[in-house]
Amino acid sequence: MKTLVIGATGLLGHEICRRLTDEGRPIRAVVRRTADQGKRAELERLGVELVEGDLKDHASLSRACTGMQSVISTASSTFSRQSGDSIESVDQKGQLALVDAARKAGVEHVVFISFRENPTIQYPLTVAKRAVEHALQASGMDYTILQASYFMEIWLTPALGFDVANGKVRLYGDGSHPISWISYRDVARAAVAAVAEPTARNMIVELGGPQALSAREVVRMFEAAGAGEIATESVPEAALESQMNAATDPLQKSFAGLMLQCAGGDAIDVTTSSRLFPFQMTSVRDYITAQLSRA
Ligand SMILES: NC(=O)c1ccc[n+]([C@@H]2O[C@H](COP(=O)([O-])OP(=O)(O)OC[C@H]3O[C@@H](n4cnc5c(N)ncnc54)[C@H](OP(=O)(O)O)[C@@H]3O)[C@@H](O)[C@H]2O)c1
């Protein structure tokens, strides 16, 4: 019985497809007409059945879900957008339509990639994630909601101001609160394991890396590992809060909200996740070693 992956052309979704095909499991992936040809070809090379669809095209979701036993959804409009994509149309209405289509098609189990909520920090992306989580829990299908911490390959890179190669790091808040930085590869591994692991069903699982470290500690670890001196500048929490409150664009509001949430830290108790997914996760130290060996 097949697994459907939505978000297969993205960072996490592609890794999930790679792992599933490595294990010889049959998969179908929804790809958009606008998808990058190279990414499409790579999925075909892995042996993934591709179907055209879009979270905004609800009929395409019904077609894609037909005959599927499980669905893994990683899709988000946060970084990869086409015309008409928004947090509301994709992350909220699109994901809710997917839950509905999966239920109607008789899908048994849905794995949804999410992140933890800080109830005091509300922005459109967290509202959308919560709405989808609630719909899944009420759907009657089995579900596994993976609430992952901050991906190291995204948040500890120049794209988000963590620019070790140029000796400059932007800290959200004072950078002193611990975060359970996780590798997207380990999130993929957990998502793939969740499909086959009965004890991961009907669970919200908080997923974090092996060690919670503050951004300042990560900077010091880079320096100690030979990256050279790194200058830090802080964006005060109050500035992030004003930015979030003042933003009228839902995406800008969500970016500011994610940074504000990052400033407050995200240390995760990994007791449950390590019982459900007992594999060795990538540590920040492993990530640093890999980054510096590439430099
Ligand atoms: N980054 C973090 O630290 C972090 C932490 C916790 C959880 N997460 C969650 O992890 C998930 C995966 O992130 P990622 O890094 O893999 O994202 P990504 O690389 O930006 O990939 C997003 C995927 O969603 C697809 N997509 C976007 N709009 C779509 C639509 N309208 N219909 C169908 N597909 C659509 C994209 O397809 P195209 O290629 O066609 O655009 C792409 O395949 C997200 O749900 C995110 O919220 C991230």
The ligand as an SDF file (V2000), in Angstrom:
LIG
                    3D

 48 52  0  0  0  0  0  0  0  0999 V2000
   12.5020   25.2240    8.9830 N   0  0  0  0  0  0  0  0  0  0  0  0
   12.2690   24.8820   10.2460 C   0  0  0  0  0  0  0  0  0  0  0  0
   13.0490   25.1790   11.1480 O   0  0  0  0  0  0  0  0  0  0  0  0
   11.0230   24.0830   10.5880 C   0  0  0  0  0  0  0  0  0  0  0  0
   10.8020   23.7000   11.9040 C   0  0  0  0  0  0  0  0  0  0  0  0
    9.6690   22.9370   12.2060 C   0  0  0  0  0  0  0  0  0  0  0  0
    8.7790   22.5890   11.2070 C   0  0  0  0  0  0  0  0  0  0  0  0
    9.0180   23.0070    9.9320 N   0  0  0  0  0  0  0  0  0  0  0  0
    8.0460   22.5960    8.8820 C   0  0  0  0  0  0  0  0  0  0  0  0
    8.7220   21.7140    8.0030 O   0  0  0  0  0  0  0  0  0  0  0  0
    7.9940   21.6650    6.7880 C   0  0  0  0  0  0  0  0  0  0  0  0
    8.9220   21.4570    5.5900 C   0  0  0  0  0  0  0  0  0  0  0  0
    9.8080   22.5000    5.4150 O   0  0  0  0  0  0  0  0  0  0  0  0
   10.8020   22.4870    4.1490 P   0  0  0  0  0  0  0  0  0  0  0  0
   12.0440   23.1040    4.6560 O   0  0  0  0  0  0  0  0  0  0  0  0
   10.8710   21.1800    3.4850 O   0  0  0  0  0  0  0  0  0  0  0  0
   10.0370   23.5220    3.1650 O   0  0  0  0  0  0  0  0  0  0  0  0
   10.4020   23.8850    1.6770 P   0  0  0  0  0  0  0  0  0  0  0  0
   11.7470   23.3870    1.2950 O   0  0  0  0  0  0  0  0  0  0  0  0
   10.0890   25.3440    1.4920 O   0  0  0  0  0  0  0  0  0  0  0  0
    9.3360   23.0310    0.8170 O   0  0  0  0  0  0  0  0  0  0  0  0
    8.0000   23.4120    0.7250 C   0  0  0  0  0  0  0  0  0  0  0  0
    7.2690   22.4060   -0.1530 C   0  0  0  0  0  0  0  0  0  0  0  0
    5.8720   22.7570   -0.1490 O   0  0  0  0  0  0  0  0  0  0  0  0
    5.4220   22.7660   -1.4930 C   0  0  0  0  0  0  0  0  0  0  0  0
    4.2990   23.6680   -1.6590 N   0  0  0  0  0  0  0  0  0  0  0  0
    4.2580   24.9990   -1.4050 C   0  0  0  0  0  0  0  0  0  0  0  0
    3.0490   25.4830   -1.7620 N   0  0  0  0  0  0  0  0  0  0  0  0
    2.3310   24.4220   -2.2510 C   0  0  0  0  0  0  0  0  0  0  0  0
    1.0300   24.2830   -2.8010 C   0  0  0  0  0  0  0  0  0  0  0  0
    0.2230   25.3340   -2.9710 N   0  0  0  0  0  0  0  0  0  0  0  0
    0.6200   23.0620   -3.1920 N   0  0  0  0  0  0  0  0  0  0  0  0
    1.4470   21.9820   -3.0750 C   0  0  0  0  0  0  0  0  0  0  0  0
    2.6970   22.0540   -2.5820 N   0  0  0  0  0  0  0  0  0  0  0  0
    3.1240   23.2630   -2.1790 C   0  0  0  0  0  0  0  0  0  0  0  0
    6.6330   23.2310   -2.3020 C   0  0  0  0  0  0  0  0  0  0  0  0
    6.4190   22.9000   -3.6560 O   0  0  0  0  0  0  0  0  0  0  0  0
    7.1190   23.7590   -4.8690 P   0  0  0  0  0  0  0  0  0  0  0  0
    8.5220   23.2280   -4.9810 O   0  0  0  0  0  0  0  0  0  0  0  0
    6.2850   23.4340   -6.0500 O   0  0  0  0  0  0  0  0  0  0  0  0
    7.0550   25.2070   -4.4730 O   0  0  0  0  0  0  0  0  0  0  0  0
    7.7270   22.4100   -1.6360 C   0  0  0  0  0  0  0  0  0  0  0  0
    7.7110   21.0900   -2.1200 O   0  0  0  0  0  0  0  0  0  0  0  0
    7.0960   22.8800    6.7730 C   0  0  0  0  0  0  0  0  0  0  0  0
    5.7680   22.4430    6.9710 O   0  0  0  0  0  0  0  0  0  0  0  0
    7.5640   23.7000    7.9740 C   0  0  0  0  0  0  0  0  0  0  0  0
    6.5180   24.4330    8.5770 O   0  0  0  0  0  0  0  0  0  0  0  0
   10.1150   23.7090    9.5930 C   0  0  0  0  0  0  0  0  0  0  0  0
  1  2  1  0
  2  3  2  0
  2  4  1  0
  4  5  1  0
  4 48  2  0
  5  6  2  0
  6  7  1  0
  7  8  2  0
  8  9  1  0
  8 48  1  0
  9 10  1  0
  9 46  1  0
 10 11  1  0
 11 12  1  0
 11 44  1  0
 12 13  1  0
 13 14  1  0
 14 15  2  0
 14 16  1  0
 14 17  1  0
 17 18  1  0
 18 19  2  0
 18 20  1  0
 18 21  1  0
 21 22  1  0
 22 23  1  0
 23 24  1  0
 23 42  1  0
 24 25  1  0
 25 26  1  0
 25 36  1  0
 26 27  1  0
 26 35  1  0
 27 28  2  0
 28 29  1  0
 29 30  1  0
 29 35  2  0
 30 31  1  0
 30 32  2  0
 32 33  1  0
 33 34  2  0
 34 35  1  0
 36 37  1  0
 36 42  1  0
 37 38  1  0
 38 39  2  0
 38 40  1  0
 38 41  1  0
 42 43  1  0
 44 45  1  0
 44 46  1  0
 46 47  1  0
M  CHG  2   8   1  16  -1
M  END
$$$$
